[in-house]
Amino acid sequence: MIEELQQHYGYIFEEKLINEIANVGVYKEFKENTVIIDADSYMFSIPLILSGAIKVLREDKDGDELVLYYIEKGDTCAMTLSCCMGETKSKIKAVAETDVTVLMIPKNKMSEWLSKYKSWQEYILQSYHSRLNEFIEAVDSIAFLNMNERLLKYLKDKAMVVGNDVLNVTHLEIANDLHTSRVVISRLLKALEKKSKIELHRNQIKILEL
């Protein structure tokens, strides 16, 4: 565990903090598409991602979802931090985009380490900054890009997160992530294929421009 933490967080945290994380962190594995954090649930720990990627979504009262951003190895979830510190219910849903391994850190350690370790303080502040920028980018995408542009951006972002230009995803899954209909997505995907941006295969999409 120490070696894995050193690999992903050694450039961020000092050795003493790495050792503390290893001692108190609870190791967990989640399979692809597993719900890690559900909306309206209380959080008592925060995840440090060791491998894989997590999709963070906003869910409305009818259960429809919209992808906000992704977090990857070396990241944590700023929304979870806020919920833990404020003892409030989660406003987001987090789903494993790929198989994921994480260390869950108890919330009492978050406050302790903020005053004890400058590297932890800087890491948390940087996490808030990164997630805020990604959230603003998501809002800009909805507000200023047409659905065709949003779709292409979504596909490129997803390909970068999973580290593969071939995506195993259905038209319905994309439609759910972008909060639109499968018919619209199918039509736009065909248009992107005609423009040589992608190649369509059965339940697979190859991105030709990253």
VENVENPE-V670043 format. One line per field, one symbol per residue. phi: phi as a letter, one per 20 degrees, with the letter a starting at -180 (. if undefined). psi: psi as a letter, one per 20 degrees, with the letter a starting at -180 (. if undefined). burial: # if it has 24 or more other C-alpha atoms within 12 Angstrom, else .. Layout:
phi = ???
psi = ???
burial = ???
//
This chain:
phi = .gfffffecffddfgffgfffffdfdfcdcfgmffecdfmdedcbdedeebnbcedcddefenfccfeadccgndcdfffgffffeldffeccdcffcgcccdedgfffgffffeecfffgffffffgfffffffffffgfffddffffffffgfffffffembeddebeffffgffelbefffffffffffffemebcecflcceeecd
psi = ggggghghihigqrhghghgghhiqopqppqpjppgpqqkqqpjrqpophqaqpppqppriijqqppgrqqapirrohgggggghilrqpirpppohrpqprpppqhhhggghhihohhgghggghgggghgghghhgghgghiqrhghgggggggggghgikpjopnqrhhgggghjlaqhggggghghghhhjkhrpprokqpppio.
burial = ....#..##..##...##.###..#.#.##....#####..##################.....#####################....##################.##..#......#..##..#...#...#..#..##....##.##########.##..#####.#.########....##.##..#....####....###...
//
